[in-house]
């Protein structure tokens, strides 16, 4: 997670696709951070499972959004060349 944050800060890109990709990376790290809670018994395992499911859905949505933003930014039409 720290490496992702450092790379994002050093890159200094502020376009929407980069921001969404960064958010997906952070959301993907969250279940691993919460994982030690599972040693707290049944409730801990339920919390970790819920965070994993919600985090997975968030990463999926962010990845799809990132792909759509990247595709839109590349799909800029070029003006026709004069004959």
C-alpha positions as CSV (number, residue, x, y, z in Angstrom):
1,X,0.0,0.0,0.0
2,X,2.8,2.4,0.9
3,X,4.5,1.7,-2.4
4,X,1.3,2.4,-4.3
5,X,0.9,5.7,-2.5
6,X,4.5,6.7,-3.1
7,X,4.3,5.9,-6.8
8,X,1.0,7.8,-7.2
9,X,2.5,10.9,-5.4
10,X,5.7,10.8,-7.5
11,X,3.9,10.3,-10.8
12,X,1.9,13.5,-10.3
13,X,-0.7,12.6,-12.9
14,X,-4.1,13.9,-12.1
15,X,-6.3,12.5,-14.8
16,X,-9.5,10.6,-13.9
17,X,-8.3,7.2,-15.0
18,X,-5.1,7.4,-12.9
19,X,-7.2,8.5,-9.8
20,X,-9.7,5.7,-10.3
21,X,-6.8,3.1,-10.7
22,X,-5.2,4.4,-7.5
23,X,-8.5,4.1,-5.7
24,X,-8.9,0.5,-6.9
25,X,-5.4,-0.3,-5.7
26,X,-6.2,1.1,-2.2
27,X,-9.5,-0.7,-2.1
28,X,-7.7,-4.0,-3.0
29,X,-5.4,-3.5,0.0
30,X,-8.2,-3.1,2.5
31,X,-9.2,-6.8,3.0
32,X,-5.5,-7.6,3.8
33,X,-5.3,-4.9,6.4
34,X,-8.5,-6.0,8.1
35,X,-7.6,-9.7,7.9
36,X,-6.1,-10.1,11.4
37,X,-9.6,-9.3,12.8
38,X,-10.5,-12.9,11.9
39,X,-8.6,-14.1,15.0
40,X,-11.3,-12.4,17.1
41,X,-13.7,-15.3,16.8
42,X,-16.9,-15.8,14.7
43,X,-17.7,-12.1,14.6
44,X,-14.2,-11.3,13.4
45,X,-14.5,-13.9,10.6
46,X,-17.8,-12.4,9.6
47,X,-16.4,-8.9,9.5
48,X,-13.4,-10.0,7.4
49,X,-15.8,-11.8,5.0
50,X,-18.0,-8.8,4.6
51,X,-15.1,-6.4,4.0
52,X,-13.7,-8.9,1.5
53,X,-17.0,-9.0,-0.4
54,X,-17.6,-5.3,-0.3
55,X,-14.0,-4.6,-1.2
56,X,-14.2,-7.0,-4.2
57,X,-17.3,-5.3,-5.5
58,X,-15.7,-1.9,-5.1
59,X,-12.5,-3.0,-6.9
60,X,-14.6,-4.5,-9.7
61,X,-16.6,-1.3,-10.1
62,X,-13.5,0.8,-10.0
63,X,-11.7,-1.4,-12.5
64,X,-14.6,-1.2,-15.0
65,X,-14.7,2.6,-14.5
66,X,-11.0,2.8,-15.1
67,X,-11.3,0.8,-18.3
68,X,-14.2,3.0,-19.5
69,X,-12.3,6.2,-18.8
70,X,-9.1,4.9,-20.5
71,X,-11.1,3.8,-23.5
72,X,-12.9,7.2,-23.8
73,X,-9.6,9.1,-23.5
74,X,-8.1,7.1,-26.3
75,X,-11.2,7.3,-28.5
76,X,-10.7,11.0,-29.3
77,X,-11.4,11.4,-33.0
78,X,-8.8,13.1,-35.2
79,X,-9.9,15.7,-37.6
80,X,-10.0,14.6,-41.3
81,X,-7.0,15.6,-43.4
82,X,-7.7,18.0,-46.2
83,X,-7.5,16.5,-49.7
